[in-house]
Every structure is written in C-alpha cells, then in structure tokens.
Amino acid sequence: MSTEVNSQKTAVWNTGAETYYNYIGGEWVPSLTGETYPSLNPAHTDEVLGYFQKSNEVDVQKAIESAKRAFPEWKNTSPISRGDILFKLIFLIQQEKEEWEGDGARKGQA
C-alpha cells in the first residue's frame, strides 16, 4: 500500500487505485489537461478509490463530436441488436456491482 499526499497535505491511502480514462472515439484516452483527480471512499475519506481525468472543454467537444459520428450507425442498428448490446451492458454493470458489494471495507464495515 502506498501513500500519497492530497492538496490539504494529509496522508491518503492508495490501495492500488486505478486511473480511469475518457472513452472517446472507441478508445480510452487521457484528458488533454494531463491531470487527474482522486475519488475518495465516502466511508473512509482518506482512501482513494480511483483517479479520474480532469477533462476540459476540448475533451468534452471531442466526445460530443465522436458521439455525433457514431449516432448514424447506432440509429440504423436493429432494435433487437440494440437490446442485445444493452443487456450485455446491464450484465457487466451487475458484475461490477457485485464485486463492489462483496468488498465490505468499501462499505464502511472494516
């Protein structure tokens, strides 16, 4: 377990927290700012759960333009295929939820 110091100069735990990226144009990319911010465990505010991109207006515009380019293909995808994609997404979200729920420390039980 490594420690790092936040802007208030207090120690925070880093339990191997991942850095998450922006999903733009079918790729995981860092913000153009090159900066991240920590997401803290609300039950243990000295524990970092993950680092997220500190995106700026240009990042947002790139995401919007990418979504606009992708929309015609999505619009022309059959409702059955769209449903299959959404059900796969639901399954993945449920798996993540179960993983987080299984970690009692993150729920304030440790």
Buried (B, 14 or more C-beta within 10 A) or exposed (E): EEEEEBEEEEEBBBEEBEEBBBEBEEEEBBBBEEEBEBBBBEEBEEBBBBBBBBBEEEBEEBBEEBEEEEEEEEEEEEEEEEEEEEEEEEEEEEEEEEEEEEEEEBEEEE
